[in-house]
Structures are given as C-alpha cells and as structure tokens.
C-alpha cells in the first residue's frame, strides 16, 4: 500500500524521524534543517536541472549541491547527434549548509556560486525558474570552446509533481525528501562557442530534481526521467528506486497533461558491463512496458577516500507503452530522456 499525503505538514519530529512517510502530488512536507539529527556532515541538499531539446538533439544539466563533506557544482552538455558529452565540475569541502540552498521548493529563492572557470545561478520567482550557467573554457563535442546558457523554465499553473518522503530501515533518522518537477517549458538562449541559439517554445523541456535529506553512508540508486509532448499534450516519466525504505511509497509516476498517474514498483533491466546496450523498464502491475535506447553515457568517477561516486547517466530514447489511471493506453516513440545508475559513498 502506498500512502498519499494530502495536506501541508512538518517533515520531522523532535527526534528527527519523519512524522508521516509517503508520497504527494504537491510539496506538502516542510523541511527544517535544524530538526535533522546526526550532524551537519550527514545532511544532503541539492538542486539539479536537466533540459533536453527534443527537436535539436541535445541536453544541458546544472547542479548545485551541499553534501556535508563537500559541495559539488557541475554543468554538462550532451550532444545526441555526435553521441558525446562535455562536462565540468568543482568541489568545495565541508560547506555544512553555507551554500545557501533554499529550505523550500515553493518559495521564491536564489542561490549562486562561481570560480574562475564555472558560474552557476538558480533563481525562482513564482512559477518561473531562471537557470544561468557558464564555463568559458569548456570544449564542446563539435570542437567549439565555451558554453553559456540562460534558460527560464516555467511550470504550468496547477501542475502536479512527484514528491516522496521516506527513511531507511537501518536508521529511521536517515531520510530522503525529494520533489521531481517534469514538463517544465524551456525558453531562453544557449551560446556554444561563438554561436547563440534562441530556444523556441515547445522544443525543449526541463526537469527539476530537488532533494533534501540525511542519508546513510553508502547508497546506489536508479532514476529515469523524460519530458516532452505526446500528440501536443505534456507528457513525462519519473521512475526511481534503489535506496531508502520504499514500502510507504514509490517515486514512480507517469505525468500526463500535468497530472500524476501513480505507479508501484518499477525495475530497470540493463547490461552492467555496457550501459549503451538497450534497457527495459517495466512495472509490477503491467502498466509500463518501455525500451530505452541509449546514445551516450555521461559517466563520472570521484574518489576522495571518505567521498566516492560512480555515476552513469545515460541519455537516449524511450519507446513503448504506458497505461494511465483511467486505463488509457499511451504509445511512446523515441521520447528523449535519460536513465541512470549512481553509487555514492559520502
């Protein structure tokens, strides 16, 4: 049984336990960093954006995260046509809440960070999220140098998002609070080298991964996401599993016309030795039957003794079928998105 939360409430009690675990169609849980038990080094906070241009065949991502032991800042450019990735990142050690990530995904906020090579800024005003990212020294797949994008993501009025709050069986003070917002309409500009592109409304779509929590030391997770138009109607996928106790709720859903159609357990089947071989994605109830055809693996490895990460975020195309809550069958044909396996020790 999955527990749906339907009203605003505090996330944690005085002992640092989630008061009511489950999932929600809106971000009802109120996160308070001061209520987290276990020390600042165990707290994980992040904002991650991915924008995929369905028409032109590329994606950009941007990350600002405070992971306790370290803060990670990153951007990437994924070229679907060349099947290549360009990316850069930076680390700052022991931030412990100093980065300035907002405690709420709904309130207006801004956070920024920069060094000589990388600049990032995320600004939220109402239903708009302004993403600015630049790396003047980044060599892109086509050989040009420099990436700079200024993108506004707009959430549809009244749109539902996939929210989840769960804890770990081995330590109930360890918790995962997350919101995934799919089908964000993208407008703005992208500069690659000396060329500037203006995004056309309807050709590019974004997703926000907003997370706060206190995790156990080692975890592996699986996540897949896609957003776009299906016969001119906004359509999205959010599929994830692998860490924390998901018995109160899964974070699996189909998003259709900005409404959540909730799924139960989902499993990704893929070749661990070659992430570019086709994946299959199916749920336990027979409502989801997808093939994911990878194009490019945005892989990265980090190892700083106490901190270790091994990430494979694979971009490609989803095809297959899914069934909505009312029994409607939808057919997907090469919808751009990504699927990932990530191991972290931090």
Secondary structure per residue as TSV (DSSP state, phi and psi in degrees):
chain	resnum	aa	ss	phi	psi
A	1	X	-	360.0	135.5
A	2	X	-	-102.9	136.3
A	3	X	-	-97.0	116.1
A	4	X	B	-94.2	126.4
A	5	X	-	-89.2	133.6
A	6	X	-	-124.1	6.3
A	7	X	S	-147.5	157.2
A	8	X	-	-65.9	137.0
A	9	X	E	-159.7	159.8
A	10	X	E	-66.5	145.5
A	11	X	S	-77.3	-48.7
A	12	X	B	-116.5	148.9
A	13	X	-	-90.4	-174.3
A	14	X	T	-67.2	-19.0
A	15	X	T	-90.9	-1.8
A	16	X	S	85.6	14.8
A	17	X	-	-94.9	147.0
A	18	X	B	-63.7	130.1
A	19	X	S	-68.8	-44.2
A	20	X	S	-144.5	111.2
A	21	X	-	-82.3	156.4
A	22	X	E	153.0	-155.2
A	23	X	E	-132.5	164.0
A	24	X	E	-151.4	157.2
A	25	X	S	-85.9	-9.6
A	26	X	S	-142.5	158.6
A	27	X	-	-77.3	81.5
A	28	X	-	-83.0	-25.3
A	29	X	E	-75.1	137.4
A	30	X	E	-102.9	114.3
A	31	X	-	-89.5	132.2
A	32	X	-	-131.6	108.9
A	33	X	G	-56.6	-33.4
A	34	X	G	-68.0	-16.1
A	35	X	G	-88.3	-8.5
A	36	X	-	-75.4	131.9
A	37	X	-	-103.4	142.2
A	38	X	S	121.1	0.7
A	39	X	-	97.0	151.1
A	40	X	G	-65.0	-27.9
A	41	X	G	-70.0	-16.4
A	42	X	G	-91.8	-9.7
A	43	X	E	-82.5	135.3
A	44	X	E	-120.8	127.1
A	45	X	E	-136.3	135.7
A	46	X	E	-156.7	150.6
A	47	X	E	-123.8	124.8
A	48	X	E	-130.5	130.7
A	49	X	E	-120.4	139.3
A	50	X	E	-130.9	131.6
A	51	X	E	-124.6	124.7
A	52	X	E	-115.9	125.9
A	53	X	E	-88.0	102.3
A	54	X	T	-63.8	-34.0
A	55	X	T	-80.3	-41.6
A	56	X	T	-93.7	-14.6
A	57	X	T	80.7	51.3
A	58	X	E	-154.6	166.7
A	59	X	E	-140.0	152.5
A	60	X	E	-128.0	147.2
A	61	X	E	-132.6	155.7
A	62	X	E	-148.3	139.7
A	63	X	E	-135.4	133.3
A	64	X	E	-126.4	121.0
A	65	X	E	-142.4	145.1
A	66	X	E	-119.3	107.9
A	67	X	-	-106.6	17.7
A	68	X	S	84.4	-73.0
A	69	X	S	-67.2	-33.4
A	70	X	E	-153.0	155.4
A	71	X	E	-105.5	134.1
A	72	X	E	-116.5	131.7
A	73	X	E	-126.1	131.6
A	74	X	E	-152.9	151.1
A	75	X	E	-141.5	157.2
A	76	X	E	-149.3	157.5
A	77	X	E	-129.4	124.7
A	78	X	E	-115.7	119.0
A	79	X	E	-99.0	107.7
A	80	X	T	-66.7	-37.6
A	81	X	T	-71.8	-39.8
A	82	X	T	-87.6	-11.1
A	83	X	T	55.4	47.4
A	84	X	E	-136.5	158.0
A	85	X	E	-126.4	140.4
A	86	X	E	-123.0	133.4
A	87	X	E	-153.8	157.7
A	88	X	E	-147.8	155.0
A	89	X	E	-151.1	170.9
A	90	X	E	-147.8	151.3
A	91	X	E	-122.0	144.9
A	92	X	E	-130.7	132.7
A	93	X	E	-93.4	143.9
A	94	X	-	53.2	56.8
A	95	X	-	-71.6	-39.7
A	96	X	T	48.9	50.9
A	97	X	T	90.9	2.2
A	98	X	-	-84.8	-8.6
A	99	X	S	-68.6	-33.5
A	100	X	-	98.4	20.4
A	101	X	-	-65.2	139.0
A	102	X	-	-71.8	147.1
A	103	X	S	-76.8	-8.7
A	104	X	-	-132.4	142.0
A	105	X	S	-88.5	-8.0
A	106	X	S	-101.7	-27.9
A	107	X	S	-81.4	151.4
A	108	X	-	-61.0	139.8
A	109	X	E	-162.2	170.0
A	110	X	E	-153.6	146.1
A	111	X	E	-144.8	141.8
A	112	X	E	-149.0	160.6
A	113	X	E	-159.0	148.8
A	114	X	E	-157.0	148.4
A	115	X	-	-132.6	-164.4
A	116	X	S	-67.3	-20.4
A	117	X	S	-113.7	-17.9
A	118	X	-	-141.8	133.7
A	119	X	E	-131.5	131.7
A	120	X	E	-137.2	140.4
A	121	X	E	-150.0	131.3
A	122	X	E	-120.8	124.1
A	123	X	E	-128.1	128.0
A	124	X	E	-112.8	127.6
A	125	X	E	-137.6	110.4
A	126	X	T	61.0	-128.0
A	127	X	T	-88.8	3.5
A	128	X	E	-106.5	140.7
A	129	X	E	-123.9	120.3
A	130	X	E	-100.3	117.3
A	131	X	E	-112.7	117.7
A	132	X	E	-120.5	127.8
A	133	X	E	-147.2	143.0
A	134	X	E	-154.3	141.4
A	135	X	E	-142.7	99.6
A	136	X	E	-68.0	-15.9
A	137	X	E	-102.6	1.8
A	138	X	E	-72.3	124.7
A	139	X	E	-86.0	122.3
A	140	X	-	-89.7	164.7
A	141	X	T	-57.3	-28.4
A	142	X	T	-86.5	4.0
A	143	X	S	94.1	-12.5
A	144	X	-	-72.1	160.7
A	145	X	E	-121.8	129.1
A	146	X	E	108.0	127.9
A	147	X	E	-129.8	132.5
A	148	X	E	-148.3	118.3
A	149	X	E	-132.8	146.3
A	150	X	E	-133.7	97.4
A	151	X	E	-121.6	136.0
A	152	X	E	-107.9	125.4
A	153	X	E	-105.9	128.0
A	154	X	E	-116.1	126.0
A	155	X	-	-88.2	132.9
A	156	X	-	-61.1	143.2
A	157	X	T	-61.6	128.1
A	158	X	T	76.9	7.1
A	159	X	-	-64.3	145.6
A	160	X	-	-92.7	151.8
A	161	X	-	-129.8	165.8
A	162	X	E	-97.7	115.3
A	163	X	E	-118.9	143.2
A	164	X	E	-146.7	142.6
A	165	X	E	-135.7	112.5
A	166	X	E	-138.2	164.0
A	167	X	E	-126.1	178.0
A	168	X	E	-98.7	139.2
A	169	X	T	-59.1	-41.0
A	170	X	T	-75.4	-14.0
A	171	X	E	-159.9	100.4
A	172	X	E	-72.1	-9.1
A	173	X	E	-82.3	-12.0
A	174	X	E	-87.7	128.4
A	175	X	E	-144.3	163.1
A	176	X	E	-131.8	112.3
A	177	X	E	-112.5	125.6
A	178	X	E	-147.9	143.2
A	179	X	E	-127.7	130.7
A	180	X	E	-112.9	121.6
A	181	X	E	-110.5	109.7
A	182	X	E	-92.5	171.6
A	183	X	E	58.2	42.1
A	184	X	E	-85.0	119.2
A	185	X	E	-68.6	131.3
A	186	X	E	-108.2	131.7
A	187	X	E	-134.6	164.6
A	188	X	E	132.7	-156.3
A	189	X	E	-132.6	150.8
A	190	X	E	-131.5	127.0
A	191	X	E	-109.7	122.5
A	192	X	E	-115.5	111.6
A	193	X	T	61.0	-120.8
A	194	X	T	-97.8	-1.4
A	195	X	E	-102.8	135.9
A	196	X	E	-116.0	133.0
A	197	X	E	-116.3	135.8
A	198	X	E	-97.0	123.7
A	199	X	E	-72.4	132.5
A	200	X	-	-92.6	137.9
A	201	X	T	-58.9	126.0
A	202	X	T	101.5	-11.8
A	203	X	T	-95.9	-20.9
A	204	X	E	-129.0	141.6
A	205	X	E	-136.1	145.7
A	206	X	E	-119.0	163.0
A	207	X	E	-134.0	141.2
A	208	X	E	-109.0	130.0
A	209	X	E	-110.1	103.9
A	210	X	E	-109.0	117.9
A	211	X	E	-135.7	143.0
A	212	X	E	-141.1	144.0
A	213	X	E	173.4	177.6
A	214	X	E	-124.7	116.3
A	215	X	-	-104.4	163.9
A	216	X	-	-74.6	170.4
A	217	X	S	-69.8	-38.6
A	218	X	E	-124.0	134.6
A	219	X	E	-151.9	148.2
A	220	X	E	-124.3	132.6
A	221	X	E	-131.4	163.0
A	222	X	E	-128.0	134.9
A	223	X	E	-146.4	138.6
A	224	X	E	-134.6	143.9
A	225	X	E	-149.7	145.9
A	226	X	E	-154.6	146.9
A	227	X	E	-145.6	142.3
A	228	X	E	174.8	-157.8
A	229	X	E	-111.6	136.0
A	230	X	E	-121.1	104.8
A	231	X	T	52.1	46.5
A	232	X	T	69.3	14.4
A	233	X	E	-113.6	132.1
A	234	X	E	-57.1	131.7
A	235	X	E	-138.0	140.1
A	236	X	E	-148.2	160.5
A	237	X	E	-125.6	134.6
A	238	X	E	-132.7	113.9
A	239	X	E	-131.6	127.7
A	240	X	E	-161.3	150.5
A	241	X	E	-169.2	177.9
A	242	X	S	121.2	-24.4
A	243	X	S	-147.2	154.5
A	244	X	S	71.9	163.7
A	245	X	-	-80.7	110.3
A	246	X	T	-94.5	14.4
A	247	X	T	-64.1	-30.5
A	248	X	S	-73.3	-25.7
A	249	X	-	-176.2	149.2
A	250	X	-	-93.1	170.0
A	251	X	-	-112.8	37.3
A	252	X	-	-105.0	130.5
A	253	X	E	-160.3	151.9
A	254	X	E	-100.5	134.7
A	255	X	E	-109.7	119.9
A	256	X	E	-133.7	123.4
A	257	X	T	53.7	39.5
A	258	X	T	68.4	20.0
A	259	X	E	-118.4	143.7
A	260	X	E	-81.2	131.4
A	261	X	E	-117.4	105.5
A	262	X	E	-78.3	138.2
A	263	X	-	-114.1	161.7
A	264	X	-	-88.4	-133.8
A	265	X	-	-74.3	141.6
A	266	X	E	-130.0	145.0
A	267	X	E	-129.2	135.6
A	268	X	E	-96.3	132.5
A	269	X	E	-116.9	122.5
A	270	X	-	-157.0	169.4
A	271	X	-	-88.4	111.4
A	272	X	T	-65.7	-21.1
A	273	X	T	-90.0	-14.5
A	274	X	-	-151.0	96.8
A	275	X	T	-68.1	-10.2
A	276	X	T	-92.2	-0.7
A	277	X	S	-75.8	155.2
A	278	X	-	-57.9	143.2
A	279	X	E	-104.4	154.4
A	280	X	E	-118.0	145.1
A	281	X	E	-132.3	117.0
A	282	X	E	-139.0	154.1
A	283	X	E	-108.0	169.5
A	284	X	T	-75.6	-17.4
A	285	X	T	-102.7	1.5
A	286	X	S	77.9	20.1
A	287	X	-	-96.1	-11.1
A	288	X	E	-131.8	124.5
A	289	X	E	-143.3	93.6
A	290	X	E	-124.5	149.8
A	291	X	E	-114.9	131.9
A	292	X	E	-108.7	118.8
A	293	X	E	-100.4	105.0
A	294	X	E	-73.9	150.1
A	295	X	E	-115.0	-43.2
A	296	X	E	-150.1	140.7
A	297	X	E	-103.9	111.0
A	298	X	E	-85.2	87.1
A	299	X	E	-102.3	149.7
A	300	X	E	-155.5	148.2
A	301	X	E	-132.4	136.5
A	302	X	E	-133.1	135.7
A	303	X	E	-145.3	101.9
A	304	X	E	-120.4	51.4
A	305	X	T	63.9	-87.8
A	306	X	T	-70.4	-21.5
A	307	X	E	-113.1	124.8
A	308	X	E	-142.6	139.7
A	309	X	E	-144.4	137.6
A	310	X	E	-134.9	107.1
A	311	X	E	-120.2	137.0
A	312	X	E	-131.0	100.5
A	313	X	E	-105.1	110.9
A	314	X	E	-104.8	122.8
A	315	X	E	-98.5	142.2
A	316	X	E	-179.9	-143.9
A	317	X	E	-130.7	137.1
A	318	X	E	-99.7	133.7
A	319	X	E	-136.2	151.7
A	320	X	E	137.8	-151.2
A	321	X	E	-131.3	154.5
A	322	X	E	-145.8	153.8
A	323	X	E	-117.5	127.2
A	324	X	-	-77.4	173.7
A	325	X	T	-59.6	-31.5
A	326	X	T	-89.7	7.5
A	327	X	S	92.8	-3.0
A	328	X	-	-64.9	130.8
A	329	X	E	-95.1	126.4
A	330	X	E	-112.6	141.9
A	331	X	E	-111.4	126.0
A	332	X	E	-102.9	140.1
A	333	X	E	-134.7	95.3
A	334	X	E	57.4	58.2
A	335	X	E	-85.2	124.7
A	336	X	E	-66.4	140.2
A	337	X	E	-174.9	-161.2
A	338	X	E	-147.4	158.8
A	339	X	E	-137.6	145.9
A	340	X	E	-143.6	154.2
A	341	X	E	-124.6	127.9
A	342	X	E	-133.0	129.8
A	343	X	E	-111.3	130.2
A	344	X	E	-131.5	139.0
A	345	X	E	-126.5	106.2
A	346	X	-	-155.7	360.0
